[in-house]
């Protein structure tokens, strides 16, 4: 029977405990951000429902171009998102006059990016709602990162 050198990795159950011991600190570091992202996504789902409803209404009933309707829906949806994220996602108690303009700037950047994605998608022959879905996914990740470190910073 060979002896293991002191530098060798443990085998069997000892190895599993060792891997778990390394994994737990990593998860405890990222778990709060993950929970916050899930809250952000939940608030975003409500705001997105408002956005999409206005998008479809403006295109179908009012005859607006899809990219303009996308921007309009995004602006209204952003107000819904601000209220939800301020209270539910980030539990922000700082000054509204500091966080609101930052959030709006972030929402504007997300809306402009979304409008560009919708315009490109429509130009390429994609249905405007499918293009908006792609825009929403890209904007979700980008705006969460910006809002977390800038708009709602502690």
N, C-alpha and C positions, 0 to 999 in steps of 0.2 A: 504494500500500500504506500503510495506516494504522499508525502506531506506537501501541503500547500505553502507557497511562500507567503510572507506577510503582505505582499503587495497584490496578491491575486484577488479577483472579485469573488465574493461569496456565491455559493451555489444553492439551489433549492429554495426552501422557505426563507432562509437568511437573505438570499438575493432579493426576493420579493419584498421583504421588510425594508431592505436598503433602498430599493427603487421607490417604495412608498414614502420613505422618509425624505427623499429628495423631491418627490412630486408634491407633497403637502405644502411646503413653504411657497412653491411656485403658484399653486392654486389659491392659497390664502392671499397672495399678492394680487392676483388677477380676478378673483371672485367678486370683490366689490365693484370693479369696473364692468364685469359681465352683468351683474344685477342691475347696475345703473343703465347699461346699454339696453337691457330688456325692458326696463321702465321707459326709456327714451323711445324705443320701438313701439311700445304700447300707446304712448301719447301720440306718437307719429301716426299710428294706424287711425286714430280718431281724426287727427288733423288731415290726414290723407283722404279719408272718406269725404270730408268737407271739400277738400281740393278737387277730388275727382267728380263729385256731384256738380260743383260749379263749372268744371271743365266741360262735362258732357252737356249741361244745360246751356252754357254759352255757345258751344259749337252747334248743337242740334236745334235748339229753340231760337237762338239769337243770330246764328249764322256767322259767328266770329271765326277768324282764322284760329286753328288749333294752338299755335304757339302763343298767341295773345291770350287765349282762354286759359292756357296752362299758367301763364304768369299771373293772371287775375286770381285763379284758384289758389296759387301758391301764396299770394299776399294774404288772402283771407285765412287760409289754413295756417299760416305762420302765427297769426294772432291766437288761434286756438292752441297751437303748439307752445307758444311762449307761456301762456297761463298754466298749462299742464306741466311743462318742464320746470318752470320756476318752483312750483309747489310739490309736485309728485316725484319728479326725476332727481332734481338737484337739491331740493329742500333749501332753496336759496333765500336768505334773509337780508341780503345786501340791498343797497339802494336800487330801486326800479330805474331811476334816471341813469344809472350806470349799466345795468344788465340789459334793459330793453333796447337801446340803440345798438349794442353789440350783437344781441340776438337778431335784430332786424337786418343788420349788415350781413350776418352769417346767412340768414334766410334769403336775402337778396342774392348773395353769391350762389346759393343752392338753386334758387329760382332761375337765375340767368343760365346756369349750367343746365338745368332741366329744360329750359326753353330751347337751348341749342341742341340738346339731345333729341327733343321732340321734333324740332325743325329738320334735323338731319334724318331722323327716322322716317318722317312723312315724305321727305324728298326722295328717300331710297325705296318708297313704296310700302313702308310698314304702317299698319293701322295706328292712328294717333294714340289710342289707349295703350297699345303694346309698347309704343315708344315712351309713353309716360311712365309705364311700369319700370322700364329700364332706367329712366331718369330718376325715379324715386329710389331705387336701390343704390345708385351711385351717390345721390345726395344724402341719403340716410347715414352712410358711413362717414362721409366727409363732414357733414354738419355736426354729428355727434362729437367727433374729435375736436372740432373748433369750439363748440359750445362748452365742452367739458373743461377745456384749458383756458378759455378766454371769456366768453359771455357770462358764465355762472361760476367763475373761479371764486374760491372762498376768500 
